Amino acid sequence: MKARVMVNVLFIFAAFILFSAAGTRAEDAGITLKQDSTIRDVLTAQVGKRAAIRLDSNDEIEGTIVKVGDGLVHIAKLSGKDFYDSVVRIDRISAVRMRARER
């Protein structure tokens, strides 16, 4: 009987540690900005992930960030335009929207 109670306590303890670690990883997925961060830095951190980019013209492009160069960003798998990619000048981007955390 004592062994069964001990196993249950250890199981609950292990589950608690597992769920705590999972919660920490979800919180760490947020955005971290430094004093001198640029739009290029934010885009580089999002390579391989989906993001929405708002341009100076107020147009919005949503897709997967593929590559970030010195002056251009390549966006693939555009939302609503599966067969199209886009290349955007970084100096024309006014905002970047991306998923920062899970529920």
C-alpha positions in Angstrom: 0.0 0.0 0.0 2.8 2.5 0.9 4.5 1.7 -2.4 1.4 2.5 -4.4 1.0 5.8 -2.6 4.6 6.6 -3.2 4.3 5.8 -6.9 1.2 8.1 -7.1 3.0 10.9 -5.4 6.0 10.6 -7.7 3.7 10.5 -10.7 1.9 13.7 -9.7 5.2 15.4 -9.0 6.6 14.4 -12.4 3.4 15.6 -14.1 3.6 18.9 -12.2 7.2 19.4 -13.4 6.3 18.5 -17.0 3.4 20.9 -17.2 5.4 23.7 -15.5 8.2 23.3 -18.1 5.6 23.4 -21.0 4.1 26.6 -19.6 7.6 28.2 -19.4 8.3 27.4 -23.0 5.0 28.9 -24.1 5.8 32.1 -22.3 9.3 32.2 -23.7 7.9 32.3 -27.2 7.0 36.0 -26.7 8.7 38.9 -28.5 12.0 40.2 -27.1 13.1 43.6 -28.2 16.4 45.2 -27.4 17.1 49.0 -27.3 18.5 48.9 -30.9 16.1 46.3 -32.5 14.9 46.9 -36.0 12.2 45.5 -38.2 14.9 43.4 -39.9 15.8 41.9 -36.5 12.2 41.0 -35.8 11.7 39.4 -39.2 14.9 37.4 -38.8 13.7 36.0 -35.6 10.5 34.9 -37.4 12.2 33.0 -40.3 10.2 29.7 -40.8 7.1 31.1 -39.0 3.9 32.8 -40.2 3.6 36.5 -39.8 1.6 39.4 -41.1 3.4 42.4 -42.5 1.7 45.8 -42.7 3.2 48.1 -45.3 3.4 51.9 -45.3 0.5 51.8 -47.8 -1.7 50.0 -45.2 -1.7 46.8 -47.3 -1.1 43.7 -45.3 0.7 40.5 -46.5 0.4 37.3 -44.4 2.6 34.3 -45.0 5.7 32.4 -44.0 8.9 34.3 -43.6 11.4 32.5 -45.8 14.5 34.7 -45.9 15.5 38.1 -44.7 18.2 40.0 -46.6 19.8 43.4 -46.1 16.9 45.3 -47.8 14.3 42.6 -48.7 12.2 39.9 -47.1 10.9 36.8 -48.9 7.4 35.7 -47.8 6.0 32.4 -49.1 2.6 30.6 -48.8 0.7 33.8 -48.8 -2.6 33.7 -47.0 -5.4 33.2 -49.5 -2.9 33.0 -52.4 -1.3 29.6 -51.9 0.6 29.6 -55.2 2.2 33.0 -54.7 5.3 34.3 -52.9 6.2 37.9 -52.2 9.3 40.0 -51.9 9.0 43.2 -49.8 11.4 46.1 -49.2 12.1 46.2 -45.5 12.1 50.0 -45.4 8.4 49.9 -46.6 7.2 47.8 -43.6 5.5 49.7 -40.8 4.5 46.7 -38.5 4.9 42.9 -38.1 2.2 40.8 -36.5 3.0 37.3 -35.4 1.9 34.7 -32.9 3.7 35.3 -29.6 2.1 32.7 -27.3 -0.2 29.8 -27.0 -3.5 29.9 -25.1 
